[in-house]
Amino acid sequence: MSKLTTIQREIQAVLAQVDEHLLVDTAALIREKQRIFVVGEGRSGLMAKSFAMRLMHLGATVYVVGETITPSISHEDILVAISGSGKTKSVIWTAETANKLGCSVLALTTDLNSPLVQAATHTICIPASTKYRKATEMKSIQPLGSLFDQCAHLVFDTICLNFAELNEIGFEEAFKRHSNME
């Protein structure tokens, strides 16, 4: 079997365990909030930024924590925090801070017993392997947390599709918000 086929099968096995109704509910939750903030580190942080970009295309007011133009967060907002292990200190600290301020906190992780989940008000579990390769994690031929990051990207894109549907935003409207300075 080719490596590409194996990777596709790994992704399918993980995503088959994610409740699609939860992704519809998540899109509705995000839609209710004034602003959306995202946080993550490393490749997971890149997935968070990708999510923020697509939400911007769909008309959401969205910010990446740590960027110079990111304003303060308030209780009317939501923080989307991603960490495969759920143990990334900066992501946990940000989630705890947002929670103390009365914000909704959505965690994306593999570990439902992690410190990140403890700081969250909502959780999406993506049961993929991480860089720690715990015995309870799905096996993967891929290095580090690649499987988690790939699946997180697809979960985020599914949330965006649901968000676009709820807001009746089609391709043309989204395309108008796409960068025109490329």
Backbone as CSV, one residue per row, in Angstrom:
resi,resn,N_x,N_y,N_z,CA_x,CA_y,CA_z,C_x,C_y,C_z
1,MET,0.856,-1.180,0.000,0.000,0.000,0.000,0.900,1.240,0.000
2,SER,0.512,2.233,-0.786,1.314,3.453,-0.873,1.195,4.272,0.415
3,LYS,2.171,5.122,0.654,2.137,6.001,1.827,0.929,6.938,1.769
4,LEU,0.625,7.451,0.583,-0.517,8.345,0.434,-1.817,7.639,0.807
5,THR,-1.980,6.427,0.365,-3.176,5.651,0.704,-3.244,5.397,2.205
6,THR,-2.108,5.090,2.807,-2.070,4.858,4.259,-2.461,6.127,5.017
7,ILE,-1.936,7.275,4.597,-2.277,8.545,5.247,-3.772,8.824,5.103
8,GLN,-4.316,8.613,3.912,-5.752,8.818,3.704,-6.567,7.917,4.627
9,ARG,-6.164,6.693,4.787,-6.886,5.755,5.660,-6.784,6.184,7.127
10,GLU,-5.614,6.670,7.517,-5.459,7.166,8.885,-6.420,8.326,9.141
11,ILE,-6.463,9.276,8.210,-7.342,10.431,8.356,-8.801,9.981,8.430
12,GLN,-9.196,9.083,7.550,-10.577,8.576,7.550,-10.918,7.891,8.871
13,ALA,-9.990,7.119,9.417,-10.235,6.409,10.673,-10.445,7.384,11.831
14,VAL,-9.680,8.465,11.847,-9.835,9.472,12.904,-11.146,10.230,12.730
15,LEU,-11.389,10.738,11.533,-12.573,11.577,11.305,-13.874,10.799,11.458
16,ALA,-13.836,9.493,11.270,-15.033,8.671,11.470,-15.475,8.689,12.937
17,GLN,-14.564,9.079,13.830,-14.868,9.121,15.258,-15.298,10.510,15.738
18,VAL,-15.305,11.494,14.848,-15.707,12.854,15.201,-17.189,13.015,14.893
19,ASP,-17.940,13.476,15.873,-19.387,13.654,15.733,-19.674,14.885,14.879
20,GLU,-20.220,14.674,13.675,-20.495,15.805,12.778,-21.541,16.756,13.343
21,HIS,-22.456,16.260,14.166,-23.445,17.145,14.795,-22.755,18.176,15.686
22,LEU,-21.676,17.752,16.323,-20.902,18.658,17.169,-20.301,19.796,16.332
23,LEU,-19.942,19.512,15.103,-19.360,20.538,14.236,-20.416,21.529,13.772
24,VAL,-21.643,21.066,13.591,-22.761,21.971,13.284,-23.043,22.855,14.491
25,ASP,-23.079,22.235,15.671,-23.314,22.988,16.907,-22.204,24.010,17.147
26,THR,-20.978,23.649,16.821,-19.844,24.555,16.996,-19.969,25.763,16.078
27,ALA,-20.386,25.536,14.845,-20.591,26.660,13.918,-21.661,27.599,14.458
28,ALA,-22.725,27.048,15.015,-23.790,27.876,15.597,-23.270,28.647,16.812
29,LEU,-22.464,28.005,17.636,-21.878,28.667,18.804,-21.002,29.836,18.376
30,ILE,-20.138,29.607,17.405,-19.237,30.656,16.919,-20.037,31.812,16.327
31,ARG,-21.099,31.481,15.634,-21.950,32.497,15.007,-22.574,33.433,16.043
32,GLU,-22.853,32.919,17.230,-23.487,33.709,18.290,-22.537,34.712,18.934
33,LYS,-21.245,34.496,18.784,-20.270,35.322,19.489,-19.919,36.576,18.691
34,GLN,-19.556,37.622,19.419,-19.216,38.888,18.774,-17.949,38.739,17.933
35,ARG,-16.920,38.146,18.563,-15.641,37.975,17.867,-15.075,36.603,18.200
36,ILE,-14.202,36.133,17.308,-13.562,34.836,17.465,-12.059,35.067,17.569
37,PHE,-11.446,34.460,18.567,-9.999,34.510,18.745,-9.473,33.083,18.632
38,VAL,-8.325,32.899,17.997,-7.735,31.567,17.882,-6.331,31.580,18.460
39,VAL,-5.946,30.423,19.016,-4.599,30.293,19.565,-4.130,28.852,19.383
40,GLY,-2.850,28.716,19.105,-2.198,27.415,18.983,-0.722,27.657,18.745
41,GLU,0.074,26.636,18.912,1.516,26.745,18.682,1.940,25.757,17.605
42,GLY,3.047,26.016,16.962,3.597,25.102,15.966,2.633,24.864,14.816
43,ARG,2.598,23.626,14.328,1.721,23.290,13.210,0.254,23.421,13.604
44,SER,-0.070,23.112,14.836,-1.454,23.308,15.287,-1.823,24.784,15.228
45,GLY,-0.870,25.638,15.548,-1.100,27.077,15.426,-1.343,27.492,13.984
46,LEU,-0.672,26.840,13.057,-0.914,27.116,11.639,-2.331,26.695,11.243
47,MET,-2.809,25.594,11.805,-4.188,25.169,11.544,-5.163,26.207,12.095
48,ALA,-4.854,26.753,13.278,-5.700,27.801,13.871,-5.719,29.039,12.979
49,LYS,-4.567,29.428,12.460,-4.499,30.596,11.574,-5.260,30.346,10.279
50,SER,-5.187,29.138,9.772,-5.933,28.781,8.569,-7.437,28.901,8.824
51,PHE,-7.869,28.451,9.984,-9.274,28.559,10.397,-9.687,30.029,10.481
52,ALA,-8.831,30.842,11.097,-9.126,32.277,11.220,-9.257,32.925,9.842
53,MET,-8.366,32.568,8.940,-8.412,33.145,7.594,-9.726,32.801,6.898
54,ARG,-10.115,31.541,6.962,-11.346,31.137,6.286,-12.563,31.792,6.935
55,LEU,-12.577,31.902,8.261,-13.686,32.589,8.923,-13.767,34.048,8.493
56,MET,-12.607,34.692,8.307,-12.588,36.067,7.812,-13.212,36.130,6.429
57,HIS,-12.876,35.183,5.573,-13.475,35.139,4.237,-14.995,35.002,4.316
58,LEU,-15.460,34.373,5.381,-16.897,34.140,5.558,-17.581,35.261,6.335
59,GLY,-16.855,36.340,6.598,-17.459,37.519,7.203,-17.362,37.620,8.713
60,ALA,-16.682,36.697,9.352,-16.543,36.740,10.811,-15.474,37.764,11.206
61,THR,-15.615,38.298,12.394,-14.572,39.135,12.985,-13.704,38.192,13.801
62,VAL,-12.481,38.009,13.361,-11.622,36.970,13.933,-10.201,37.494,14.097
63,TYR,-9.551,37.049,15.172,-8.193,37.484,15.496,-7.345,36.292,15.900
64,VAL,-6.041,36.412,15.669,-5.066,35.415,16.096,-4.361,35.960,17.330
65,VAL,-4.451,35.244,18.435,-3.797,35.669,19.673,-2.288,35.764,19.433
66,GLY,-1.723,36.866,19.876,-0.285,37.080,19.738,0.100,37.984,18.588
67,GLU,-0.817,38.223,17.665,-0.532,39.137,16.561,-0.632,40.578,17.077
68,THR,0.059,41.485,16.444,0.134,42.857,16.941,-1.183,43.613,16.876
69,ILE,-2.112,43.223,16.032,-3.383,43.950,15.914,-4.520,43.268,16.669
70,THR,-4.202,42.290,17.502,-5.234,41.572,18.247,-5.669,42.384,19.458
71,PRO,-6.970,42.722,19.545,-7.471,43.497,20.681,-7.680,42.612,21.914
72,SER,-8.115,43.227,22.986,-8.441,42.456,24.189,-9.717,41.650,23.933
73,ILE,-9.826,40.556,24.619,-10.970,39.659,24.490,-11.990,40.014,25.571
74,SER,-13.269,39.779,25.295,-14.302,40.065,26.293,-15.238,38.872,26.437
75,HIS,-16.143,38.961,27.399,-17.060,37.864,27.691,-18.023,37.566,26.534
76,GLU,-18.133,38.460,25.579,-19.018,38.254,24.418,-18.324,37.469,23.307
77,ASP,-17.053,37.139,23.498,-16.233,36.507,22.471,-16.030,35.021,22.759
78,ILE,-15.386,34.349,21.812,-15.003,32.952,21.992,-13.538,32.790,21.622
79,LEU,-12.851,31.969,22.392,-11.472,31.592,22.098,-11.489,30.158,21.596
80,VAL,-10.866,29.926,20.447,-10.671,28.574,19.922,-9.210,28.229,20.161
81,ALA,-8.977,27.240,21.025,-7.625,26.871,21.438,-7.323,25.451,20.966
82,ILE,-6.207,25.276,20.277,-5.852,23.968,19.734,-4.498,23.517,20.240
83,SER,-4.474,22.285,20.726,-3.239,21.623,21.145,-3.504,20.124,21.096
84,GLY,-2.749,19.419,20.283,-2.954,17.979,20.167,-2.879,17.281,21.508
85,SER,-1.844,17.555,22.265,-1.672,16.926,23.573,-2.558,17.548,24.636
86,GLY,-2.968,18.797,24.414,-3.712,19.521,25.441,-2.818,19.990,26.569
87,LYS,-1.490,19.956,26.347,-0.534,20.314,27.394,0.353,21.503,27.032
88,THR,0.110,22.147,25.907,0.938,23.276,25.488,0.689,24.455,26.427
89,LYS,1.707,24.825,27.187,1.552,25.788,28.281,0.966,27.129,27.844
90,SER,1.452,27.692,26.750,0.945,29.000,26.325,-0.525,28.922,25.910
91,VAL,-0.918,27.830,25.307,-2.308,27.658,24.894,-3.200,27.477,26.126
92,ILE,-2.750,26.699,27.091,-3.509,26.502,28.331,-3.654,27.830,29.077
93,TRP,-2.555,28.574,29.200,-2.599,29.854,29.910,-3.598,30.794,29.247
94,THR,-3.584,30.853,27.921,-4.514,31.720,27.196,-5.950,31.271,27.427
95,ALA,-6.190,29.964,27.389,-7.538,29.428,27.626,-7.999,29.732,29.048
96,GLU,-7.122,29.556,30.012,-7.479,29.853,31.412,-7.806,31.342,31.584
97,THR,-7.010,32.202,30.966,-7.244,33.647,31.048,-8.590,34.007,30.435
98,ALA,-8.870,33.485,29.254,-10.149,33.758,28.586,-11.314,33.254,29.431
99,ASN,-11.154,32.086,30.009,-12.205,31.515,30.853,-12.470,32.409,32.063
100,LYS,-11.416,32.905,32.702,-11.571,33.798,33.859,-12.278,35.092,33.487
101,LEU,-12.142,35.509,32.243,-12.797,36.729,31.765,-14.246,36.473,31.341
102,GLY,-14.699,35.245,31.467,-16.079,34.903,31.135,-16.312,34.540,29.686
103,CYS,-15.239,34.309,28.950,-15.359,33.942,27.532,-15.677,32.463,27.379
104,SER,-16.338,32.129,26.304,-16.446,30.735,25.898,-15.080,30.305,25.387
105,VAL,-14.701,29.077,25.693,-13.423,28.541,25.234,-13.688,27.190,24.586
106,LEU,-13.353,27.080,23.308,-13.476,25.833,22.573,-12.094,25.218,22.449
107,ALA,-11.924,23.993,22.949,-10.650,23.284,22.861,-10.733,22.212,21.787
108,LEU,-9.703,22.119,20.974,-9.525,21.008,20.042,-8.278,20.265,20.493
109,THR,-8.439,18.983,20.823,-7.342,18.200,21.354,-7.621,16.713,21.178
110,THR,-6.638,15.902,21.507,-6.827,14.457,21.485,-7.170,13.910,22.862
111,ASP,-6.863,14.673,23.895,-6.928,14.169,25.268,-8.021,14.865,26.072
112,LEU,-9.093,14.137,26.337,-10.215,14.698,27.095,-9.897,14.908,28.575
113,ASN,-8.753,14.413,29.031,-8.339,14.607,30.423,-7.214,15.634,30.554
114,SER,-6.984,16.406,29.517,-5.851,17.340,29.491,-6.163,18.635,30.231
115,PRO,-5.116,19.366,30.608,-5.310,20.688,31.221,-6.071,21.654,30.312
116,LEU,-5.914,21.546,29.002,-6.638,22.424,28.092,-8.136,22.188,28.192
117,VAL,-8.553,20.953,28.239,-9.984,20.639,28.349,-10.537,21.165,29.672
118,GLN,-9.747,21.103,30.730,-10.183,21.619,32.031,-10.449,23.118,31.984
119,ALA,-9.749,23.831,31.103,-9.932,25.289,30.977,-11.011,25.651,29.959
120,ALA,-11.565,24.656,29.276,-12.510,24.906,28.187,-13.957,24.794,28.646
121,THR,-14.829,25.458,27.905,-16.266,25.320,28.123,-16.881,24.390,27.082
122,HIS,-16.171,24.175,25.975,-16.606,23.289,24.887,-15.374,22.553,24.367
123,THR,-15.556,21.311,23.932,-14.422,20.523,23.466,-14.777,19.728,22.223
124,ILE,-13.844,19.678,21.304,-13.910,18.748,20.184,-12.699,17.839,20.314
125,CYS,-12.975,16.549,20.469,-11.896,15.569,20.564,-11.609,15.020,19.173
126,ILE,-10.361,15.112,18.778,-9.893,14.542,17.516,-8.930,13.417,17.907
127,PRO,-9.395,12.174,17.887,-8.610,11.069,18.454,-7.473,10.577,17.552
128,ALA,-6.548,11.459,17.269,-5.400,11.142,16.414,-4.139,11.001,17.257
129,SER,-3.077,10.549,16.631,-1.808,10.445,17.339,-1.162,11.825,17.465
130,THR,-0.367,11.974,18.517,0.381,13.213,18.746,1.871,12.883,18.775
131,LYS,2.671,13.885,19.032,4.122,13.663,19.098,4.521,12.796,20.283
132,TYR,3.608,12.624,21.265,3.942,11.853,22.458,3.718,10.357,22.282
133,ARG,2.936,9.958,21.289,2.692,8.559,20.951,2.311,7.706,22.169
134,LYS,1.258,8.131,22.844,0.742,7.368,23.973,0.172,6.047,23.474
135,ALA,0.159,5.053,24.330,-0.362,3.729,23.963,-1.833,3.794,23.568
136,THR,-2.555,4.758,24.120,-3.993,4.880,23.829,-4.279,5.622,22.526
137,GLU,-3.258,6.243,21.927,-3.457,7.001,20.697,-3.457,6.086,19.474
138,MET,-4.156,6.544,18.434,-4.168,5.822,17.164,-2.744,5.754,16.620
139,LYS,-2.387,4.648,16.057,-1.063,4.491,15.443,-1.027,5.254,14.133
140,SER,0.166,5.759,13.790,0.338,6.503,12.546,1.736,6.285,12.000
141,ILE,1.833,6.253,10.661,3.157,6.175,10.028,3.799,7.552,9.942
142,GLN,3.023,8.591,10.228,3.486,9.960,10.042,4.254,10.474,11.260
143,PRO,5.158,11.424,11.031,5.937,11.949,12.154,5.120,12.862,13.066
144,LEU,5.507,12.858,14.326,5.002,13.789,15.331,3.478,13.893,15.307
145,GLY,2.917,15.115,15.243,1.471,15.295,15.302,0.827,15.541,13.953
146,SER,1.454,15.059,12.874,0.918,15.319,11.536,-0.530,14.871,11.390
147,LEU,-0.863,13.691,11.875,-2.224,13.179,11.721,-3.227,14.073,12.444
148,PHE,-2.905,14.519,13.643,-3.789,15.424,14.375,-3.990,16.723,13.590
149,ASP,-2.911,17.307,13.105,-3.005,18.583,12.396,-3.814,18.461,11.108
150,GLN,-3.626,17.386,10.366,-4.404,17.164,9.143,-5.888,17.052,9.461
151,CYS,-6.198,16.289,10.490,-7.600,16.101,10.865,-8.198,17.392,11.421
152,ALA,-7.409,18.151,12.188,-7.892,19.429,12.713,-8.230,20.369,11.565
153,HIS,-7.400,20.379,10.536,-7.671,21.236,9.375,-9.022,20.877,8.751
154,LEU,-9.296,19.609,8.594,-10.560,19.178,7.997,-11.742,19.448,8.926
155,VAL,-11.543,19.298,10.218,-12.597,19.634,11.184,-12.892,21.131,11.113
156,PHE,-11.852,21.960,11.105,-12.043,23.407,10.990,-12.765,23.770,9.687
157,ASP,-12.383,23.146,8.582,-13.046,23.436,7.309,-14.515,23.014,7.336
158,THR,-14.818,21.934,8.023,-16.216,21.505,8.142,-17.009,22.503,8.979
159,ILE,-16.414,23.000,10.052,-17.068,24.043,10.850,-17.324,25.268,9.972
160,CYS,-16.345,25.636,9.148,-16.513,26.789,8.255,-17.639,26.568,7.254
161,LEU,-17.744,25.376,6.703,-18.847,25.080,5.781,-20.194,25.252,6.479
162,ASN,-20.283,24.757,7.696,-21.520,24.901,8.468,-21.792,26.366,8.791
163,PHE,-20.740,27.115,9.143,-20.865,28.543,9.435,-21.364,29.293,8.197
164,ALA,-20.795,28.989,7.043,-21.210,29.633,5.796,-22.671,29.322,5.484
165,GLU,-23.074,28.093,5.698,-24.462,27.705,5.453,-25.418,28.446,6.385
166,LEU,-25.064,28.524,7.677,-25.907,29.232,8.641,-26.066,30.706,8.279
167,ASN,-25.016,31.291,7.727,-25.018,32.713,7.381,-25.347,32.970,5.914
168,GLU,-25.671,31.913,5.195,-26.016,32.002,3.772,-24.950,32.756,2.973
169,ILE,-23.696,32.345,3.175,-22.567,32.951,2.477,-22.079,31.970,1.421
170,GLY,-22.121,32.398,0.181,-21.672,31.562,-0.922,-20.274,31.920,-1.377
171,PHE,-19.862,31.252,-2.422,-18.523,31.431,-2.975,-18.236,32.883,-3.349
172,GLU,-19.144,33.496,-4.072,-18.912,34.866,-4.568,-18.671,35.843,-3.423
173,GLU,-19.492,35.762,-2.390,-19.345,36.677,-1.253,-18.026,36.425,-0.525
174,ALA,-17.686,35.162,-0.337,-16.416,34.828,0.318,-15.237,35.300,-0.527
175,PHE,-15.337,35.130,-1.821,-14.241,35.515,-2.717,-13.970,37.015,-2.672
176,LYS,-15.007,37.814,-2.441,-14.832,39.266,-2.344,-13.925,39.645,-1.170
177,ARG,-13.877,38.795,-0.145,-13.035,39.081,1.031,-11.637,38.473,0.910
178,HIS,-11.423,37.689,-0.124,-10.101,37.081,-0.332,-9.094,38.166,-0.681
179,SER,-7.866,37.982,-0.282,-6.824,38.970,-0.561,-6.769,39.298,-2.055
180,ASN,-6.637,40.568,-2.360,-6.495,41.007,-3.748,-5.118,41.653,-3.975
181,MET,-4.185,41.372,-3.078,-2.847,41.940,-3.182,-1.795,40.862,-3.432
182,GLU,-2.190,39.833,-4.148,-1.270,38.723,-4.417,-0.742,38.789,-5.817
